[in-house]
């Protein structure tokens, strides 16, 4: 979740201004207000986001990533 601010010149050239990794997130901030306008309350939004985070964490815990080389080629000679 992030808000990315851009500047656009008249000739169409786009400049990245800043990235806000967590935009204002109080009950009066625009992000929750937009969801509220679609019928999702602030409390429900928080519950959903926390639920998604827990699901993502659980899925990542199940991943097993490792690499066992067949030789010591990576150590050099």
PyMOL Python script that loads the backbone (N, CA, C, O; Angstrom):
from pymol import cmd

cmd.read_pdbstr("""\
ATOM      1  N   UNK A   1       0.851  -1.155   0.000  1.00  0.00           N
ATOM      2  CA  UNK A   1       0.000   0.000   0.000  1.00  0.00           C
ATOM      3  C   UNK A   1       0.903   1.225   0.000  1.00  0.00           C
ATOM      4  O   UNK A   1       1.768   1.382   0.862  1.00  0.00           O
ATOM      5  N   UNK A   2       0.691   2.063  -0.957  1.00  0.00           N
ATOM      6  CA  UNK A   2       1.522   3.259  -1.044  1.00  0.00           C
ATOM      7  C   UNK A   2       0.800   4.336  -1.830  1.00  0.00           C
ATOM      8  O   UNK A   2      -0.139   4.069  -2.581  1.00  0.00           O
ATOM      9  N   UNK A   3       1.259   5.543  -1.638  1.00  0.00           N
ATOM     10  CA  UNK A   3       0.807   6.648  -2.475  1.00  0.00           C
ATOM     11  C   UNK A   3       2.043   7.155  -3.196  1.00  0.00           C
ATOM     12  O   UNK A   3       3.067   7.440  -2.575  1.00  0.00           O
ATOM     13  N   UNK A   4       1.936   7.264  -4.514  1.00  0.00           N
ATOM     14  CA  UNK A   4       3.057   7.726  -5.323  1.00  0.00           C
ATOM     15  C   UNK A   4       2.654   9.047  -5.968  1.00  0.00           C
ATOM     16  O   UNK A   4       1.642   9.125  -6.663  1.00  0.00           O
ATOM     17  N   UNK A   5       3.456  10.082  -5.731  1.00  0.00           N
ATOM     18  CA  UNK A   5       3.176  11.409  -6.275  1.00  0.00           C
ATOM     19  C   UNK A   5       4.041  11.659  -7.503  1.00  0.00           C
ATOM     20  O   UNK A   5       5.250  11.433  -7.483  1.00  0.00           O
ATOM     21  N   UNK A   6       3.403  12.130  -8.574  1.00  0.00           N
ATOM     22  CA  UNK A   6       4.092  12.441  -9.818  1.00  0.00           C
ATOM     23  C   UNK A   6       3.850  13.893 -10.199  1.00  0.00           C
ATOM     24  O   UNK A   6       2.854  14.498  -9.802  1.00  0.00           O
ATOM     25  N   UNK A   7       4.773  14.438 -10.972  1.00  0.00           N
ATOM     26  CA  UNK A   7       4.592  15.741 -11.583  1.00  0.00           C
ATOM     27  C   UNK A   7       4.571  15.497 -13.091  1.00  0.00           C
ATOM     28  O   UNK A   7       5.413  14.764 -13.610  1.00  0.00           O
ATOM     29  N   UNK A   8       3.618  16.103 -13.797  1.00  0.00           N
ATOM     30  CA  UNK A   8       3.507  15.918 -15.242  1.00  0.00           C
ATOM     31  C   UNK A   8       3.628  17.284 -15.918  1.00  0.00           C
ATOM     32  O   UNK A   8       2.863  18.205 -15.631  1.00  0.00           O
ATOM     33  N   UNK A   9       4.608  17.394 -16.824  1.00  0.00           N
ATOM     34  CA  UNK A   9       4.780  18.635 -17.577  1.00  0.00           C
ATOM     35  C   UNK A   9       3.758  18.684 -18.711  1.00  0.00           C
ATOM     36  O   UNK A   9       3.158  17.669 -19.066  1.00  0.00           O
ATOM     37  N   UNK A  10       3.573  19.853 -19.260  1.00  0.00           N
ATOM     38  CA  UNK A  10       2.627  20.019 -20.373  1.00  0.00           C
ATOM     39  C   UNK A  10       3.005  19.173 -21.584  1.00  0.00           C
ATOM     40  O   UNK A  10       2.137  18.758 -22.352  1.00  0.00           O
ATOM     41  N   UNK A  11       4.311  18.918 -21.752  1.00  0.00           N
ATOM     42  CA  UNK A  11       4.749  18.109 -22.894  1.00  0.00           C
ATOM     43  C   UNK A  11       4.598  16.610 -22.633  1.00  0.00           C
ATOM     44  O   UNK A  11       4.957  15.792 -23.481  1.00  0.00           O
ATOM     45  N   UNK A  12       4.071  16.251 -21.468  1.00  0.00           N
ATOM     46  CA  UNK A  12       3.823  14.857 -21.144  1.00  0.00           C
ATOM     47  C   UNK A  12       4.933  14.172 -20.373  1.00  0.00           C
ATOM     48  O   UNK A  12       4.779  13.021 -19.966  1.00  0.00           O
ATOM     49  N   UNK A  13       6.040  14.848 -20.164  1.00  0.00           N
ATOM     50  CA  UNK A  13       7.142  14.273 -19.415  1.00  0.00           C
ATOM     51  C   UNK A  13       6.716  14.107 -17.955  1.00  0.00           C
ATOM     52  O   UNK A  13       6.148  15.018 -17.352  1.00  0.00           O
ATOM     53  N   UNK A  14       7.001  12.929 -17.402  1.00  0.00           N
ATOM     54  CA  UNK A  14       6.558  12.591 -16.045  1.00  0.00           C
ATOM     55  C   UNK A  14       7.765  12.507 -15.122  1.00  0.00           C
ATOM     56  O   UNK A  14       8.791  11.924 -15.473  1.00  0.00           O
ATOM     57  N   UNK A  15       7.629  13.099 -13.932  1.00  0.00           N
ATOM     58  CA  UNK A  15       8.678  13.050 -12.919  1.00  0.00           C
ATOM     59  C   UNK A  15       8.102  12.417 -11.651  1.00  0.00           C
ATOM     60  O   UNK A  15       7.014  12.777 -11.204  1.00  0.00           O
ATOM     61  N   UNK A  16       8.833  11.488 -11.094  1.00  0.00           N
ATOM     62  CA  UNK A  16       8.461  10.910  -9.814  1.00  0.00           C
ATOM     63  C   UNK A  16       8.816  11.920  -8.736  1.00  0.00           C
ATOM     64  O   UNK A  16       9.962  12.360  -8.653  1.00  0.00           O
ATOM     65  N   UNK A  17       7.852  12.291  -7.917  1.00  0.00           N
ATOM     66  CA  UNK A  17       8.091  13.269  -6.864  1.00  0.00           C
ATOM     67  C   UNK A  17       8.453  12.578  -5.561  1.00  0.00           C
ATOM     68  O   UNK A  17       9.512  12.845  -4.994  1.00  0.00           O
ATOM     69  N   UNK A  18       7.592  11.695  -5.079  1.00  0.00           N
ATOM     70  CA  UNK A  18       7.894  10.979  -3.839  1.00  0.00           C
ATOM     71  C   UNK A  18       6.992   9.765  -3.705  1.00  0.00           C
ATOM     72  O   UNK A  18       5.918   9.692  -4.303  1.00  0.00           O
ATOM     73  N   UNK A  19       7.449   8.826  -2.916  1.00  0.00           N
ATOM     74  CA  UNK A  19       6.668   7.630  -2.607  1.00  0.00           C
ATOM     75  C   UNK A  19       6.413   7.636  -1.106  1.00  0.00           C
ATOM     76  O   UNK A  19       7.346   7.720  -0.308  1.00  0.00           O
ATOM     77  N   UNK A  20       5.165   7.548  -0.739  1.00  0.00           N
ATOM     78  CA  UNK A  20       4.776   7.453   0.670  1.00  0.00           C
ATOM     79  C   UNK A  20       4.306   6.022   0.900  1.00  0.00           C
ATOM     80  O   UNK A  20       3.235   5.633   0.435  1.00  0.00           O
ATOM     81  N   UNK A  21       5.100   5.249   1.612  1.00  0.00           N
ATOM     82  CA  UNK A  21       4.792   3.837   1.770  1.00  0.00           C
ATOM     83  C   UNK A  21       3.509   3.579   2.548  1.00  0.00           C
ATOM     84  O   UNK A  21       2.853   2.559   2.337  1.00  0.00           O
ATOM     85  N   UNK A  22       3.150   4.473   3.429  1.00  0.00           N
ATOM     86  CA  UNK A  22       1.883   4.333   4.138  1.00  0.00           C
ATOM     87  C   UNK A  22       1.238   5.703   4.212  1.00  0.00           C
ATOM     88  O   UNK A  22       1.546   6.496   5.101  1.00  0.00           O
ATOM     89  N   UNK A  23       0.334   5.981   3.268  1.00  0.00           N
ATOM     90  CA  UNK A  23      -0.290   7.303   3.283  1.00  0.00           C
ATOM     91  C   UNK A  23      -1.069   7.508   4.581  1.00  0.00           C
ATOM     92  O   UNK A  23      -1.336   6.555   5.313  1.00  0.00           O
ATOM     93  N   UNK A  24      -1.427   8.750   4.852  1.00  0.00           N
ATOM     94  CA  UNK A  24      -2.182   9.061   6.061  1.00  0.00           C
ATOM     95  C   UNK A  24      -3.220   7.999   6.355  1.00  0.00           C
ATOM     96  O   UNK A  24      -4.034   7.661   5.496  1.00  0.00           O
ATOM     97  N   UNK A  25      -3.194   7.487   7.539  1.00  0.00           N
ATOM     98  CA  UNK A  25      -4.071   6.364   7.841  1.00  0.00           C
ATOM     99  C   UNK A  25      -4.790   6.555   9.163  1.00  0.00           C
ATOM    100  O   UNK A  25      -4.822   5.663  10.011  1.00  0.00           O
ATOM    101  N   UNK A  26      -5.359   7.725   9.318  1.00  0.00           N
ATOM    102  CA  UNK A  26      -6.228   7.947  10.469  1.00  0.00           C
ATOM    103  C   UNK A  26      -7.658   7.828   9.959  1.00  0.00           C
ATOM    104  O   UNK A  26      -7.879   7.717   8.753  1.00  0.00           O
ATOM    105  N   UNK A  27      -8.598   7.851  10.838  1.00  0.00           N
ATOM    106  CA  UNK A  27      -9.997   7.702  10.425  1.00  0.00           C
ATOM    107  C   UNK A  27     -10.477   8.860   9.553  1.00  0.00           C
ATOM    108  O   UNK A  27     -11.504   8.743   8.884  1.00  0.00           O
ATOM    109  N   UNK A  28      -9.739   9.985   9.550  1.00  0.00           N
ATOM    110  CA  UNK A  28     -10.154  11.127   8.731  1.00  0.00           C
ATOM    111  C   UNK A  28      -9.298  11.308   7.478  1.00  0.00           C
ATOM    112  O   UNK A  28      -9.476  12.278   6.741  1.00  0.00           O
ATOM    113  N   UNK A  29      -8.367  10.379   7.233  1.00  0.00           N
ATOM    114  CA  UNK A  29      -7.505  10.463   6.050  1.00  0.00           C
ATOM    115  C   UNK A  29      -8.267  10.028   4.799  1.00  0.00           C
ATOM    116  O   UNK A  29      -9.304   9.370   4.882  1.00  0.00           O
ATOM    117  N   UNK A  30      -7.737  10.404   3.657  1.00  0.00           N
ATOM    118  CA  UNK A  30      -8.429  10.133   2.389  1.00  0.00           C
ATOM    119  C   UNK A  30      -8.538   8.640   2.064  1.00  0.00           C
ATOM    120  O   UNK A  30      -9.565   8.205   1.544  1.00  0.00           O
ATOM    121  N   UNK A  31      -7.509   7.855   2.357  1.00  0.00           N
ATOM    122  CA  UNK A  31      -7.556   6.425   2.019  1.00  0.00           C
ATOM    123  C   UNK A  31      -8.750   5.727   2.669  1.00  0.00           C
ATOM    124  O   UNK A  31      -9.539   5.103   1.960  1.00  0.00           O
ATOM    125  N   UNK A  32      -8.908   5.809   3.988  1.00  0.00           N
ATOM    126  CA  UNK A  32     -10.084   5.171   4.585  1.00  0.00           C
ATOM    127  C   UNK A  32     -11.396   5.848   4.179  1.00  0.00           C
ATOM    128  O   UNK A  32     -12.438   5.195   4.129  1.00  0.00           O
ATOM    129  N   UNK A  33     -11.349   7.151   3.890  1.00  0.00           N
ATOM    130  CA  UNK A  33     -12.571   7.843   3.452  1.00  0.00           C
ATOM    131  C   UNK A  33     -13.049   7.302   2.100  1.00  0.00           C
ATOM    132  O   UNK A  33     -14.251   7.162   1.875  1.00  0.00           O
ATOM    133  N   UNK A  34     -12.102   6.997   1.200  1.00  0.00           N
ATOM    134  CA  UNK A  34     -12.484   6.424  -0.105  1.00  0.00           C
ATOM    135  C   UNK A  34     -13.146   5.069   0.087  1.00  0.00           C
ATOM    136  O   UNK A  34     -14.146   4.771  -0.566  1.00  0.00           O
ATOM    137  N   UNK A  35     -12.600   4.246   0.975  1.00  0.00           N
ATOM    138  CA  UNK A  35     -13.205   2.939   1.225  1.00  0.00           C
ATOM    139  C   UNK A  35     -14.573   3.096   1.888  1.00  0.00           C
ATOM    140  O   UNK A  35     -15.508   2.356   1.581  1.00  0.00           O
ATOM    141  N   UNK A  36     -14.679   4.049   2.784  1.00  0.00           N
ATOM    142  CA  UNK A  36     -15.955   4.301   3.455  1.00  0.00           C
ATOM    143  C   UNK A  36     -17.024   4.673   2.427  1.00  0.00           C
ATOM    144  O   UNK A  36     -18.179   4.265   2.554  1.00  0.00           O
ATOM    145  N   UNK A  37     -16.642   5.443   1.416  1.00  0.00           N
ATOM    146  CA  UNK A  37     -17.588   5.828   0.364  1.00  0.00           C
ATOM    147  C   UNK A  37     -18.061   4.616  -0.431  1.00  0.00           C
ATOM    148  O   UNK A  37     -19.139   4.645  -1.026  1.00  0.00           O
ATOM    149  N   UNK A  38     -17.259   3.551  -0.444  1.00  0.00           N
ATOM    150  CA  UNK A  38     -17.662   2.340  -1.164  1.00  0.00           C
ATOM    151  C   UNK A  38     -18.376   1.347  -0.246  1.00  0.00           C
ATOM    152  O   UNK A  38     -18.722   0.242  -0.664  1.00  0.00           O
ATOM    153  N   UNK A  39     -18.593   1.754   1.015  1.00  0.00           N
ATOM    154  CA  UNK A  39     -19.366   0.914   1.920  1.00  0.00           C
ATOM    155  C   UNK A  39     -18.547   0.125   2.924  1.00  0.00           C
ATOM    156  O   UNK A  39     -19.100  -0.694   3.658  1.00  0.00           O
ATOM    157  N   UNK A  40     -17.238   0.353   2.973  1.00  0.00           N
ATOM    158  CA  UNK A  40     -16.389  -0.376   3.914  1.00  0.00           C
ATOM    159  C   UNK A  40     -15.954   0.588   5.014  1.00  0.00           C
ATOM    160  O   UNK A  40     -15.265   1.573   4.749  1.00  0.00           O
ATOM    161  N   UNK A  41     -16.358   0.300   6.239  1.00  0.00           N
ATOM    162  CA  UNK A  41     -16.034   1.183   7.365  1.00  0.00           C
ATOM    163  C   UNK A  41     -14.540   1.118   7.694  1.00  0.00           C
ATOM    164  O   UNK A  41     -13.831   0.208   7.265  1.00  0.00           O
ATOM    165  N   UNK A  42     -14.090   2.093   8.456  1.00  0.00           N
ATOM    166  CA  UNK A  42     -12.690   2.146   8.873  1.00  0.00           C
ATOM    167  C   UNK A  42     -12.311   0.873   9.635  1.00  0.00           C
ATOM    168  O   UNK A  42     -11.261   0.283   9.378  1.00  0.00           O
ATOM    169  N   UNK A  43     -13.158   0.454  10.563  1.00  0.00           N
ATOM    170  CA  UNK A  43     -12.886  -0.761  11.349  1.00  0.00           C
ATOM    171  C   UNK A  43     -12.814  -1.993  10.445  1.00  0.00           C
ATOM    172  O   UNK A  43     -11.930  -2.834  10.609  1.00  0.00           O
ATOM    173  N   UNK A  44     -13.734  -2.098   9.502  1.00  0.00           N
ATOM    174  CA  UNK A  44     -13.730  -3.243   8.591  1.00  0.00           C
ATOM    175  C   UNK A  44     -12.494  -3.209   7.695  1.00  0.00           C
ATOM    176  O   UNK A  44     -11.907  -4.254   7.414  1.00  0.00           O
ATOM    177  N   UNK A  45     -12.099  -2.032   7.249  1.00  0.00           N
ATOM    178  CA  UNK A  45     -10.895  -1.892   6.429  1.00  0.00           C
ATOM    179  C   UNK A  45      -9.674  -2.383   7.196  1.00  0.00           C
ATOM    180  O   UNK A  45      -8.863  -3.138   6.660  1.00  0.00           O
ATOM    181  N   UNK A  46      -9.542  -1.957   8.445  1.00  0.00           N
ATOM    182  CA  UNK A  46      -8.417  -2.412   9.267  1.00  0.00           C
ATOM    183  C   UNK A  46      -8.450  -3.919   9.451  1.00  0.00           C
ATOM    184  O   UNK A  46      -7.415  -4.578   9.347  1.00  0.00           O
ATOM    185  N   UNK A  47      -9.634  -4.475   9.724  1.00  0.00           N
ATOM    186  CA  UNK A  47      -9.764  -5.930   9.877  1.00  0.00           C
ATOM    187  C   UNK A  47      -9.325  -6.656   8.608  1.00  0.00           C
ATOM    188  O   UNK A  47      -8.608  -7.654   8.680  1.00  0.00           O
ATOM    189  N   UNK A  48      -9.749  -6.166   7.458  1.00  0.00           N
ATOM    190  CA  UNK A  48      -9.379  -6.804   6.184  1.00  0.00           C
ATOM    191  C   UNK A  48      -7.885  -6.729   5.938  1.00  0.00           C
ATOM    192  O   UNK A  48      -7.264  -7.727   5.572  1.00  0.00           O
ATOM    193  N   UNK A  49      -7.297  -5.545   6.138  1.00  0.00           N
ATOM    194  CA  UNK A  49      -5.864  -5.388   5.896  1.00  0.00           C
ATOM    195  C   UNK A  49      -5.035  -6.272   6.834  1.00  0.00           C
ATOM    196  O   UNK A  49      -4.040  -6.864   6.417  1.00  0.00           O
ATOM    197  N   UNK A  50      -5.445  -6.356   8.081  1.00  0.00           N
ATOM    198  CA  UNK A  50      -4.747  -7.224   9.034  1.00  0.00           C
ATOM    199  C   UNK A  50      -4.919  -8.677   8.621  1.00  0.00           C
ATOM    200  O   UNK A  50      -3.968  -9.456   8.688  1.00  0.00           O
ATOM    201  N   UNK A  51      -6.110  -9.049   8.198  1.00  0.00           N
ATOM    202  CA  UNK A  51      -6.360 -10.416   7.726  1.00  0.00           C
ATOM    203  C   UNK A  51      -5.498 -10.762   6.523  1.00  0.00           C
ATOM    204  O   UNK A  51      -4.938 -11.856   6.454  1.00  0.00           O
ATOM    205  N   UNK A  52      -5.386  -9.832   5.567  1.00  0.00           N
ATOM    206  CA  UNK A  52      -4.534 -10.066   4.392  1.00  0.00           C
ATOM    207  C   UNK A  52      -3.077 -10.230   4.811  1.00  0.00           C
ATOM    208  O   UNK A  52      -2.365 -11.077   4.273  1.00  0.00           O
ATOM    209  N   UNK A  53      -2.637  -9.426   5.762  1.00  0.00           N
ATOM    210  CA  UNK A  53      -1.254  -9.516   6.230  1.00  0.00           C
ATOM    211  C   UNK A  53      -0.988 -10.870   6.895  1.00  0.00           C
ATOM    212  O   UNK A  53       0.068 -11.468   6.689  1.00  0.00           O
ATOM    213  N   UNK A  54      -1.935 -11.347   7.684  1.00  0.00           N
ATOM    214  CA  UNK A  54      -1.785 -12.651   8.340  1.00  0.00           C
ATOM    215  C   UNK A  54      -1.754 -13.757   7.285  1.00  0.00           C
ATOM    216  O   UNK A  54      -0.921 -14.660   7.363  1.00  0.00           O
ATOM    217  N   UNK A  55      -2.648 -13.695   6.305  1.00  0.00           N
ATOM    218  CA  UNK A  55      -2.657 -14.691   5.226  1.00  0.00           C
ATOM    219  C   UNK A  55      -1.321 -14.701   4.485  1.00  0.00           C
ATOM    220  O   UNK A  55      -0.764 -15.765   4.212  1.00  0.00           O
ATOM    221  N   UNK A  56      -0.817 -13.525   4.167  1.00  0.00           N
ATOM    222  CA  UNK A  56       0.452 -13.416   3.441  1.00  0.00           C
ATOM    223  C   UNK A  56       1.600 -13.982   4.270  1.00  0.00           C
ATOM    224  O   UNK A  56       2.461 -14.693   3.752  1.00  0.00           O
ATOM    225  N   UNK A  57       1.603 -13.662   5.557  1.00  0.00           N
ATOM    226  CA  UNK A  57       2.640 -14.187   6.444  1.00  0.00           C
ATOM    227  C   UNK A  57       2.578 -15.717   6.508  1.00  0.00           C
ATOM    228  O   UNK A  57       3.606 -16.387   6.410  1.00  0.00           O
ATOM    229  N   UNK A  58       1.390 -16.256   6.671  1.00  0.00           N
ATOM    230  CA  UNK A  58       1.229 -17.706   6.743  1.00  0.00           C
ATOM    231  C   UNK A  58       1.681 -18.380   5.453  1.00  0.00           C
ATOM    232  O   UNK A  58       2.318 -19.432   5.493  1.00  0.00           O
ATOM    233  N   UNK A  59       1.355 -17.778   4.306  1.00  0.00           N
ATOM    234  CA  UNK A  59       1.767 -18.341   3.018  1.00  0.00           C
ATOM    235  C   UNK A  59       3.285 -18.311   2.878  1.00  0.00           C
ATOM    236  O   UNK A  59       3.883 -19.268   2.384  1.00  0.00           O
ATOM    237  N   UNK A  60       3.906 -17.226   3.307  1.00  0.00           N
ATOM    238  CA  UNK A  60       5.372 -17.126   3.208  1.00  0.00           C
ATOM    239  C   UNK A  60       6.063 -18.110   4.143  1.00  0.00           C
ATOM    240  O   UNK A  60       7.129 -18.627   3.812  1.00  0.00           O
ATOM    241  N   UNK A  61       5.471 -18.375   5.307  1.00  0.00           N
ATOM    242  CA  UNK A  61       6.068 -19.334   6.239  1.00  0.00           C
ATOM    243  C   UNK A  61       6.122 -20.728   5.626  1.00  0.00           C
ATOM    244  O   UNK A  61       7.013 -21.511   5.955  1.00  0.00           O
ATOM    245  N   UNK A  62       5.184 -21.048   4.745  1.00  0.00           N
ATOM    246  CA  UNK A  62       5.117 -22.379   4.136  1.00  0.00           C
ATOM    247  C   UNK A  62       6.153 -22.564   3.027  1.00  0.00           C
ATOM    248  O   UNK A  62       6.442 -23.692   2.627  1.00  0.00           O
ATOM    249  N   UNK A  63       6.708 -21.469   2.535  1.00  0.00           N
ATOM    250  CA  UNK A  63       7.696 -21.553   1.465  1.00  0.00           C
ATOM    251  C   UNK A  63       9.034 -22.014   2.018  1.00  0.00           C
ATOM    252  O   UNK A  63       9.468 -21.597   3.092  1.00  0.00           O
ATOM    253  N   UNK A  64       9.657 -22.865   1.270  1.00  0.00           N
ATOM    254  CA  UNK A  64      10.990 -23.313   1.658  1.00  0.00           C
ATOM    255  C   UNK A  64      11.915 -22.988   0.511  1.00  0.00           C
ATOM    256  O   UNK A  64      11.802 -23.558  -0.575  1.00  0.00           O
ATOM    257  N   UNK A  65      12.811 -22.088   0.750  1.00  0.00           N
ATOM    258  CA  UNK A  65      13.748 -21.711  -0.292  1.00  0.00           C
ATOM    259  C   UNK A  65      15.162 -21.979   0.186  1.00  0.00           C
ATOM    260  O   UNK A  65      15.593 -21.481   1.226  1.00  0.00           O
ATOM    261  N   UNK A  66      15.855 -22.756  -0.578  1.00  0.00           N
ATOM    262  CA  UNK A  66      17.242 -23.050  -0.262  1.00  0.00           C
ATOM    263  C   UNK A  66      17.942 -23.485  -1.540  1.00  0.00           C
ATOM    264  O   UNK A  66      17.303 -23.855  -2.525  1.00  0.00           O
ATOM    265  N   UNK A  67      19.241 -23.433  -1.503  1.00  0.00           N
ATOM    266  CA  UNK A  67      20.033 -23.825  -2.656  1.00  0.00           C
ATOM    267  C   UNK A  67      21.222 -24.626  -2.157  1.00  0.00           C
ATOM    268  O   UNK A  67      21.998 -24.146  -1.332  1.00  0.00           O
ATOM    269  N   UNK A  68      21.363 -25.832  -2.652  1.00  0.00           N
ATOM    270  CA  UNK A  68      22.500 -26.669  -2.310  1.00  0.00           C
ATOM    271  C   UNK A  68      23.274 -26.930  -3.590  1.00  0.00           C
ATOM    272  O   UNK A  68      22.846 -27.731  -4.421  1.00  0.00           O
ATOM    273  N   UNK A  69      24.417 -26.259  -3.759  1.00  0.00           N
ATOM    274  CA  UNK A  69      25.194 -26.460  -4.979  1.00  0.00           C
ATOM    275  C   UNK A  69      25.777 -27.871  -5.032  1.00  0.00           C
ATOM    276  O   UNK A  69      26.042 -28.487  -4.000  1.00  0.00           O
ATOM    277  N   UNK A  70      25.973 -28.372  -6.259  1.00  0.00           N
ATOM    278  CA  UNK A  70      26.521 -29.716  -6.436  1.00  0.00           C
ATOM    279  C   UNK A  70      28.037 -29.722  -6.278  1.00  0.00           C
ATOM    280  O   UNK A  70      28.647 -30.784  -6.154  1.00  0.00           O
ATOM    281  N   UNK A  71      28.642 -28.546  -6.281  1.00  0.00           N
ATOM    282  CA  UNK A  71      30.091 -28.445  -6.102  1.00  0.00           C
ATOM    283  C   UNK A  71      30.396 -27.107  -5.435  1.00  0.00           C
ATOM    284  O   UNK A  71      29.501 -26.310  -5.154  1.00  0.00           O
ATOM    285  N   UNK A  72      31.662 -26.892  -5.196  1.00  0.00           N
ATOM    286  CA  UNK A  72      32.086 -25.628  -4.579  1.00  0.00           C
ATOM    287  C   UNK A  72      32.507 -24.606  -5.616  1.00  0.00           C
ATOM    288  O   UNK A  72      33.410 -23.811  -5.355  1.00  0.00           O
ATOM    289  N   UNK A  73      31.889 -24.601  -6.775  1.00  0.00           N
ATOM    290  CA  UNK A  73      32.252 -23.704  -7.865  1.00  0.00           C
ATOM    291  C   UNK A  73      32.213 -22.239  -7.449  1.00  0.00           C
ATOM    292  O   UNK A  73      32.974 -21.417  -7.960  1.00  0.00           O
ATOM    293  N   UNK A  74      31.333 -21.925  -6.532  1.00  0.00           N
ATOM    294  CA  UNK A  74      31.127 -20.537  -6.138  1.00  0.00           C
ATOM    295  C   UNK A  74      32.257 -20.007  -5.241  1.00  0.00           C
ATOM    296  O   UNK A  74      32.356 -18.798  -5.032  1.00  0.00           O
ATOM    297  N   UNK A  75      33.088 -20.873  -4.723  1.00  0.00           N
ATOM    298  CA  UNK A  75      34.183 -20.436  -3.861  1.00  0.00           C
ATOM    299  C   UNK A  75      35.387 -19.961  -4.645  1.00  0.00           C
ATOM    300  O   UNK A  75      36.294 -19.346  -4.082  1.00  0.00           O
ATOM    301  N   UNK A  76      35.407 -20.236  -5.929  1.00  0.00           N
ATOM    302  CA  UNK A  76      36.542 -19.830  -6.752  1.00  0.00           C
ATOM    303  C   UNK A  76      37.696 -20.802  -6.614  1.00  0.00           C
ATOM    304  O   UNK A  76      37.606 -21.796  -5.893  1.00  0.00           O
ATOM    305  N   UNK A  77      38.772 -20.508  -7.305  1.00  0.00           N
ATOM    306  CA  UNK A  77      39.907 -21.440  -7.246  1.00  0.00           C
ATOM    307  C   UNK A  77      41.065 -20.896  -6.458  1.00  0.00           C
ATOM    308  O   UNK A  77      42.088 -21.567  -6.322  1.00  0.00           O
TER     309      UNK A  77
END
""", "prot")
cmd.dss("prot")
cmd.show_as("cartoon", "prot")
cmd.util.cbc("prot")
cmd.orient("prot")
